Amino acid sequence: MDDARAGVARHDDDPGQAVQDLARLLQALGDGQREGREAMSLPRLAKRSALPMSTLLRYLSVLTDAGWVALDDSKRGVQLAHLTASGTAQLRSLDEQLDGGQSVVP
């Protein structure tokens, strides 16, 4: 998560917490995909990731800049977030690190 971590460090005092939040956000999007949701509304994503909307928006900016998440507008005018192929690969790598007992936070 080096690309994403660099952008978030400007926004948060605790980079370790920011990395954990980013991982939780990616996980929430991945869980949604496994449940058959190709994309998730921002309010639903905020609730599932337990992040305030302002924090969610900052993190989504970082994740979209990294190419891991894309934002689209639905036909009803609701903004939706979904993992890109790179985001799915990053989440898979994160899952492997956690399964291997490695810490996401340095």
Helices and strands as residue ranges (DSSP letters): H 2-8, H 15-34, E 40-41, H 42-49, H 53-66, E 69-73, E 79-83, H 85-99
